[in-house]
């Protein structure tokens, strides 16, 4: 009887341990995926800001060049 009780406790502990490891693994991958998404958004924003700056700079140069050639 005691041996059966010990097996039952061990089986419940093993199931608890497996569930804990599985949950930790899921949380790790979710956190990693979320961080990669944030990094991608930040890189996209940096690239977009650079492009916007280039467009504004070219428009500025174009306006000033056009003004110089009109005179």
Secondary structure, DSSP 8 states (H G I E B T S, - for coil): -HHHHHHHHHHHHHHHHHHHHHHHHHHHHHHHHHHHHHHHHHHHHHHHHHHHHHHHHHHHHHHHHHHHHH-
